[in-house]
Amino acid sequence: ISTGELNLGNLTRKNVPRAYLYLKQDGDLFLRTSAIDSGHRREYLYKIELNSALGDEPTTRRLALGRGLRAVSWAFELHNVDGADFDLRGAEILPVILSLRE
């Protein structure tokens, strides 16, 4: 699942320190974030490990994302590992708008 490039409702630079995914999964997943920062595309991968204690019901997973990346537009991709099934029911991306001096 890919979002494409998003400005997240604002045309100023921002970072995205956290995201929440409401999903059901039967294996590990990866969330890839990418953005153009200071003229260079930067990508980061975050592993979302299967927590079997959560059971078979959809749950909200909180992801702490890196604070160093600052950009106007962002893209997010959710990938499975080794064919693991998942059902993404919702996502909330929480950007922090930076001051004009950043």
C-alpha positions as CSV (number, residue, x, y, z in Angstrom):
1,I,0.0,0.0,0.0
2,S,1.5,3.4,-1.0
3,T,0.2,6.9,-0.4
4,G,2.2,8.7,-3.1
5,E,3.6,12.2,-2.2
6,L,1.5,14.0,0.4
7,N,1.9,17.6,1.8
8,L,-0.2,16.6,4.8
9,G,-2.3,19.7,4.5
10,N,0.5,22.3,4.7
11,L,3.1,23.6,2.3
12,T,5.8,24.3,4.9
13,R,8.5,21.9,6.1
14,K,7.5,19.4,8.7
15,N,8.7,16.3,10.4
16,V,6.6,13.3,11.3
17,P,7.6,11.9,14.7
18,R,4.8,9.3,14.9
19,A,2.1,7.5,13.1
20,Y,-0.8,5.2,14.1
21,L,-1.9,2.2,12.0
22,Y,-5.1,0.4,12.7
23,L,-4.6,-3.1,11.3
24,K,-4.7,-6.8,11.5
25,Q,-1.6,-8.7,10.6
26,D,-0.3,-12.3,10.6
27,G,3.3,-11.6,10.1
28,D,5.9,-8.8,10.2
29,L,5.5,-5.6,8.2
30,F,7.6,-2.7,7.2
31,L,6.6,1.0,6.9
32,R,8.8,3.0,4.5
33,T,8.9,6.7,4.8
34,S,10.4,8.9,2.1
35,A,10.8,12.6,1.6
36,I,13.1,15.1,-0.1
37,D,15.2,16.9,2.5
38,S,17.7,19.5,1.4
39,G,17.5,18.3,-2.2
40,H,18.1,14.6,-1.4
41,R,15.5,11.8,-1.2
42,R,15.8,10.1,2.1
43,E,14.1,6.8,3.0
44,Y,13.7,5.0,6.3
45,L,12.3,1.6,7.1
46,Y,10.4,0.8,10.3
47,K,9.7,-2.8,11.3
48,I,6.2,-3.6,12.6
49,E,6.7,-6.9,14.3
50,L,3.8,-9.4,14.8
51,N,2.7,-9.4,18.4
52,S,0.8,-12.7,18.8
53,A,-0.5,-11.6,22.2
54,L,-2.7,-9.1,20.4
55,G,-4.8,-11.9,18.9
56,D,-6.7,-11.9,15.6
57,E,-8.6,-8.7,16.1
58,P,-7.5,-5.4,14.5
59,T,-5.4,-3.3,16.8
60,T,-3.8,0.2,16.8
61,R,-0.1,0.1,16.4
62,R,1.9,3.2,17.4
63,L,5.1,3.9,15.4
64,A,7.8,6.2,16.6
65,L,9.4,7.6,13.5
66,G,12.7,9.5,13.2
67,R,12.7,13.2,14.1
68,G,15.7,14.2,11.8
69,L,13.9,14.2,8.5
70,R,12.3,17.5,7.6
71,A,10.4,18.0,4.3
72,V,7.3,19.6,2.7
73,S,6.1,16.3,1.0
74,W,6.1,12.8,2.4
75,A,5.3,9.4,1.1
76,F,4.5,6.2,3.0
77,E,4.4,2.6,2.0
78,L,3.4,-0.5,3.9
79,H,5.0,-3.8,2.9
80,N,4.6,-7.3,4.1
81,V,7.5,-9.6,4.9
82,D,7.6,-13.1,3.3
83,G,4.0,-12.9,2.1
84,A,2.5,-12.1,5.4
85,D,-1.2,-11.1,5.2
86,F,-2.4,-7.8,6.6
87,D,-5.6,-5.7,6.6
88,L,-5.0,-2.0,7.0
89,R,-8.2,-0.5,8.4
90,G,-6.9,3.0,9.0
91,A,-3.9,5.2,9.4
92,E,-3.2,8.5,11.2
93,I,0.0,10.4,10.3
94,L,0.8,13.2,12.8
95,P,3.1,15.9,11.3
96,V,4.7,18.6,13.3
97,I,4.8,21.9,11.4
98,L,8.2,23.6,11.7
99,S,8.7,27.3,12.0
100,L,9.8,29.3,9.0
101,R,13.3,29.5,10.6
102,E,13.9,25.7,10.4
